[in-house]
């Protein structure tokens, strides 16, 4: 089955448990349609670059899934209809990275950056 990565932004006025409940809910949608949620990370409340629906902050979540395309389409459809979800981004990847995402790594673990000019 194809591998996907999803980033979801939920409204800022939700509690942390409600935001993590959304992750569980959409993972269940994937499993009901023949896919599986491989891994998920809750990144917390972050400030956005611009307002979305009059919100300056949002709960960010990162999901890794192994699911057929119809299951992903159904999950995206339900995310877009859900009142608490503001934005969704889904990309298809060749393989999932084993390390935590860059957002969850400490600055020392990220590796060397090139020099500034």
Secondary structure, DSSP 8 states (H G I E B T S, - for coil): --EEEEEEEEETTS-HHHHHHHHHHHHHHHHHTT-EEEEEEEEEEEEEEEEETTEEEEEEEEEEEE--HHHHHHHHHHHHH-TTEEEEEEEEESS--SS--TTTS-GGGS-------
